[in-house]
Amino acid sequence: MDNDQTRIRRLLRQAGCPPEMIRRFQAAGENGEAMLQKQILSQRQFELDEQIRSEERRIDSLDYLLYKIQRET
């Protein structure tokens, strides 16, 4: 059981979850609140998706500028 908890903490850290989120997730698990755990994971997934979209917009801006420069030269 302890190995499972260690693995879960490691996976949450790899997902970039802040310590408070990890504590909330573990407390929810200890209290049998699987629905709350799902909400916590969904929240992190949403945050990561937003970060990806933001980075994609930045890349798109750079792509456009590179395209524009190449066209002008």
Order of alpha helices (4+ residues) and beta strands (2+ residues): alpha-alpha-alpha
